[in-house]
Amino acid sequence: VLHNGTMQDNRTFLSMINSVLTTDGFYFCTSYDLTHTLQRLANVSPEFQEMSLLERADPRFVWNGSLLREIQSQPEVSDRMSKHLIVMKPCRINGKIFEWILISRRSCFRAGVRYYVRGIDSEGHAANFVETEQIVLYNGGRASFVQTRGSMPFFWSQRPNLKYKPKPLISKNTNHMDGFQRHFDSQVLIYGKQTILNLVNQKGSEKPLEQAFAKMVNGMENGLIKYVAFDFHKECSRMRWDRLNILVDSVAETQDEYSYFLVDTEGKVVSQQKGTFRSNCMDCLDRTNVIQSMLARRSIQSQLQRMGVLHVGQRIEEQADFERIYKNAWADNANACAKQYAGTGALKTDFTRTGKRTQMGLLMDGWNSAVRYYKNNFSDGFRQDSIDLFLGNYTVDETEGATPLRTQKDWKFLTLPVIMVVAFSMCIICLLTAGDTWTESLAYVLFWGAAAAITAAVIVFNGRDFVDAPKLVQKEKMD
């Protein structure tokens, strides 16, 4: 796909598309509608079933929808659509073989990267919204359990500014309730009752977000929506990860009420899921995935017993082979979602894989955090532009000619970091190579040290000017 710009522009255009294709795992299936849950497919009309996969697809999860617009009239081509998918091989418990499948569908509405896309838009679409469905197939029977995750659904931002953790800001002079109401109206319509599991810190910079979320839920006065706040980091501090069961146990009755979708061996619908858990932390990645995997384990425990795979009294945790597959799949799911949004694999996956926190896991979290810092500050602008170009949020105007897709930074913002590095290096050299007198050496060190410190302070003060910001789309989601 090229446009009428220069060869350099074409290379930039193609590299942006390639950035999305290599970052996000795209999948399509010609025999199964990956965009809908088992329960949604069971409750549709015969006319819906006869439609092509693209025509009936849930537009939230068709990432290549913009690219398919011109070929939708060609059924032999348009049946193919892309999705994020994890499929596990057949599993065995008590000599009985069943298939266990985990599918995560990431919404292409308000799509983007970690710090440039937060909160919601005016239509109520939440950033990093993911619908995760756990499916069990055994002896003709089918079971499904669905959960969702998504950014806190009001207007807030957290733009990168070279600080390790930029301060999140709630938008002022904005009617939050309109978008908030639209978001949950659609969630209730699609999924039924909602239980919000807010896992952010209840102190520090995250506290105002938790308070705003709770206030808005209470303001809705909707009996179909429950709000549960759980300070993940406080409760699990000092490696007390067993305390996560406090949250799971507190919502156990609600989970039993919501149930799950189940079809028996004769094709009869035995039960339907009446509601979903909507989990979130700041990024809806690391803490969120841990909790979702625990709720899903509780669901599959009940499903396998009703389907006759597990004996009464048997526990999933006791089935070592399946437990290993289960934990690794949920950890892989966390990594897939995290790479698309934050640029690295997920944190805390050592707990998901092993059931406990390890020193190696802490080291890997430190490494991933450092890589995230670099990518979020110095490469995510390009990645955001790539996503917007791929989704059709930005279209290349053929009349632009040789106008580059991305402009270069101001030269002075490229030279200041060089000056800081040179000044710091000179300071170290002066410390290592003493002058004729100690006062002369001290003067050199103070001069170059002051030069490095002042330059660093200027860079930090103007941090937003030094990060790699998106260039193609300037609209409310980038505020």
N, C-alpha and C positions, 0 to 999 in steps of 0.2 A: 504494500500500500504506500504509494508515494504522492507527493503533491508538487506543485509547480515552483518550488523554491530552488535554492542552490543544492549542490550535492552535499554540502555540509549540513544543511537543514534536513535533508532526507536521512542522513545518518543519525542525526539527533532524534528525528521522528521515530525511526525504526528502533533505536536504542531504548526509547521510552516504552514502546510496545513490548520489546523484549524484556524490559525490567519487570513488567507485570507478569508476563508469561513464565519467567524463571522464578519469580518470587512466590506466586500463587500456584498451587497444584490444581490444574483444571481437569475435570473428568466429564465424560458424557456416557449415556447409555441409551441404546436404541430400543430396548425392550422393557424398560421400567422408568417410571416418572420419578426421578430423583428429587424433584422440587416439592413434592407433597408427602406428608406422613401417611402411614397405613390407615389411620383413622379418617383422614380427610378423603382418601381415595375410596374408602368404604361407604362414605356418605354422599356420593355424587350420583347424578342421573346417568342413565345409559347413553344419552346424547353426549355428555361430557367424556365418557370413556371412548367414544368413537372419534373424538377430536385428535388432531396430531399432537405430539408431545409438546411442541413449541406453542401451539395455540392455547393449550390448557395449562401450561406451566405457570407456576407462581412467579410473577415478575420480580419479586424481591430477590430471588436466588438464581436468576439467569444473567450471569455476568457478561456474556457475549451478546446480550440482546441488541445493543446498539449496532454491532457488526452484522447482525442477522437481519436487520430491517429490510435491506434491499433484496433478500432472497427468501422472505417469508412466503412468497407465492410459489415456491418450489418445494413441495412436501418431501421429495426424496432427499433434499438437503437440510431443510429446516427442522427435521425431526431430531437433529443432533444438537445438544446443548451442553454447557459445561457446568460442573459442580465440584464442590470439595467433598471428598469421600474417604472414609476408612472402612474397609471391609475385612473382617477376620475370617480365617479358615474355619472349617468345621471343628467343633469342640466335643469333648467326651467327658461325661460324668456318669458313674454307675454303669458303665458299659453302653450308655445311650448316647448316640451322636446327634448333635443339634448344631445349627448355625447361629452364630452370634455376630451381629452387625452393628457398627457404630457410624452414623452419618452426621456430619456437621455441615449445616447450610449457612453460609455467611451472606448477609444481605448486601446487595450492591447499591442500596439507597443510603445516602450519607456515608459512603465508603471512603476510606483513606487511611492515613497513618496515625500513629499514637498521639502526638502532641498537636497536630494540625486539625484533627477532627475529633471533637468531644461533644457531649451533650446531644441535643436534638436540633432538627431544622424546623421551619414553620409548619411543615406538614406532619410533624410528630415522628419522623423517622429517627431512630437512635443510632448513634455511632457504634461501630463494631457489634452490630446485632447478629447473633448466631443462634440458630435453632438446631439443637442436637437431639437426634432420635436414636434410641437404643432398641434394636429389634432382635427377637428370638424366633427362629423357625424350627419346629420339631414335629415330625410325623403328621404333616399337613396342617398343624396348628400354627398360629402367628400371634406374637405379642409385641407390643410397642410401648415405650415410655418416652415422653417428650419433655425437654426442658429448654429454657431460653436464657440468654445472657445479653446484656446491652448496657451502654453508657447510661449514667443517671439522666433521666429524660426531662431535663430543663436546660436553659441556656447558660452554659458555662464554658470556660476556655482555660487552656494551660499552655500558652505558647512558649516554645523553647527560647532561652536567653543566655545560654552557656552555663547556667547554674545546674547542679546535679538534679535537683528536683524543683522545677519552676512552681511558683505559687499559683494554685488554681483560683480563678476569678469568676464569680457569679455575675452575669450580665445585669447591669442596672437599667432602669427605665425601659424594661421589657416586660410584656405580659406573659409570664411563664406559664400561666394556667391554660392558655389556649392550646399551645403545643403539647403540654403535659396531658391535657384532657384528650386530645386527638390520639396521642400515643396509646393511652390505656383503653380508650374506646375500641381501637383496632385490636389490641391484645385480647380484650375480653371477647370480642366478636370472633376472633380466630381460635383462641385457646380456651375460653371459658374463664373460670375463676382464676385469680392471680394471687400468689404469695410472693412478695418481694423480699429477697434476702440481701440486705445491704451489708457488705463486709468491710467497709472502709473504717479507718481509725476514727474514734470518737473524741480525739483531741488533736491539737496542732492544726496544720493547714487543711486537713481533710474534714475537720469537725463542722465548719459552716456548710459543707456540701451535704453531710448527713442530716443536719438540722433542717436544711431547706427541703430535702427530699421528704422527711417525715412530716413537715408542716404542710406540704402540698398534698400528700396522701390524705392527711386528716381533713384538709380543706375540701377534698372531693366528696367526703361522706358517702363513699360507695361501699356497700356491704360485700361486694364481690372481690374487693381488693384488701389484702392484709399486708401489713408492713412489719418486718422483723429486722431489727438492727443487731449486728453481732460484730464486735470489735475483734477481728481475726487476730491481729498482731498482739493485742493485749492479752487475749485469752490463751494464745499459744506461745507466749513469751517463755524464755528459758527452756525451750524444746518440749513444752507440755502439749504435744500435738494430740494427745488422747482427749483433750478438752473439746475437740471438734464434735465429739459425740454429744456434747451439751446442746449444740444447735440441732443436730440430726434428731435427737430424742424430743426436742421441744416442738418440732414440726411433724413428728411421726403420725400423730392423729390426723393432721391435715393431709399428709401424703396418702394415708389410708382412705380418706374421704375422696381425694382426687382420683385414686385408683390408677388404672392403665388400660390400654386397648388390648382386648384379647379375643381371638377367634379360635373356636375349638376345631377338632379334626374333621368335623362334618361341615365346616364353613359357617357355622352359626356364631354371631357376635355375642359373646358372653358378658363382656363389660367394656365400657368406654371411659376414656380419661376425661374427667370433668373440669380439670384445671391444671395449671402449670406453675412451677417455681421459676421466677425470674430473678436470677442471681446477678450481682455485680460487685466489683471492687472498683478501684480507680480505672484500671485498664480493661477489666472484665476478662482477665487472662489467668493469672497465677492462682490467687486465692479462690477465684470463682471456679476454676477447673477442679480443684481439690474437693470443694463442697459438692459440685455436681456429680463427681465420681462416687462419692459416698451415698448420695441419694439414689443414684442409679443402681448401686449394688443392693440397696435395700429393696428396690423394685424388682430386680431380676431374681432375688431370693424368693419372693412370693410367686413370680411368674413360673419359675422352674418347678416349684412345688405343685402348682395347679396343673401344669402340663405333664406331670408325672416323671420328670427327670430327677428331681431331688426327692428323697424320702422325707417323711415328716420328722422334724427334729434335726435334720442335717443342715449345716451352715455352709454358705458359699466359701467362707474363709478357710474351711477345712479341706476344700478341694484344691490341692496345691497346683496341679497342672493348669486348671482353668483360672485360678487366681493369678497366676503369673501372666497368662495371656490377657486377662482383664486389666490388670494394673498397667502393663506396658502399652496396651491400646489407648487407655485414657491419657497416659503420659504423652504418647505420640499425637493424640488429638490436641493436647495442650500446646505442644511444640508447633503443630501446623497452624493453629490460630494465632499464636504469638508471633511467628515469623512474618505473617501477613500484616499484622498491626504494629508490632514493636520492633521488628527487624531481627530478632534472635529467637532461640527456643525459649520455652517457658521457664520460670523459676519454680522452685519447690517440687520439681518432678521426681526428686529422690523419694519424697514421701509418697507420691502417687505410685511409684514403681515398687517400693519396698515396704510401705506402711510405717516408715519411721524416718526421722531426719538424720542425715549423716554429715560428717565433717567434709567429705568429698563433695556432697551436695551443696554445702555452704560455699565451698571454693568455686564450684561451677556457677552458682548464683552470682558470686562476685564478678566472675569473668563475663557472664552474660550481661550483667548490669553495666560493666565498663563498655562493652561493645554497643549496648543500647544507647549509652550516653553519646558515643561518637556518632552513630548513625542518626539518632534523633536530632542532633545539632548540625551535622555536616553533610548528610546525604538524603534526608527524608523529604526535602523540598522537591528534589528531582523525582523521587518515588511517588510523591503525591501528584505531581504533574503527569507522570506516567499513567496513574490510575484514572485521573480525570480525562486524559486523552483516550484511553482504552474504553471507558464507559460512555464516551460521547458528551461528557460535561463540557468539554472544550473541543471545538471543531476547527480544523485548519481552513482558513479562508484562502482559496486559490489566488485571489487578487493580492495577497500579501507579498507575493514574489519572493525576494530574497530576505525578507525580514526574519531574523532568527527566532526560533521558538522560545529560547531562554536568553535573557540579557546577562551580560557580565556584571560582576560586582564592581563598585567604585574602587579605583586603584588604591586609595588611601586605606581602605579596609583590608587590602591584601598586604600592604607594606607594614602596617602596625605590628602584626604578629612576628614578622621578620625582625623588626627593630627590637621587640621584647626578647626574642631568642638570642640575638647578638649581644644585647646588653647583659643578659643573664650569663651568657658564656664568658664575656669579658670579666664579669664579677668573679666567676669561678677561677679563671686564669690568674687574676690578681691575687687571689687567696693562695694559689699553689706556687706562684713565682713571686717571692717577696722582693720588695724594692730595696734601695740603699738603707732606708730607715723604716721603722715600724709606722711612723706617721705618714710617710709617703704611701706605703701599702694600704693603710687604713683609708687614706683619701681616695685612692683608686677604687677600693672596694665600696666605699660609701657612694661615690659618684655613679659607678655602673649599677650598683644595687638599687639606688634611687631611680635611675633611668628605667631599669627593668620593672620596678614596682609601680612607677607612675604609668608606664605604658600598659602594664597588666590591668591597672585600675581603670584606665580609659577604655580598654577592651571590654572589661566586665560591665562597666557602666552603660556602654552601648552594645550590650550583648546581642540584642535582636538584630543588629545590623551585621553581625558576623556569622549568624547561622544561615544554613541553606534553606531559604524560604521558597514556597511555591511561587511560580511566576505566571502561570497560565490562567488560573481561575481565581478571581478576587470577588468573593461573595460572602454571605453571612456565615458560612461554615468555616471561613478562614479568619473570622474576627477574633 
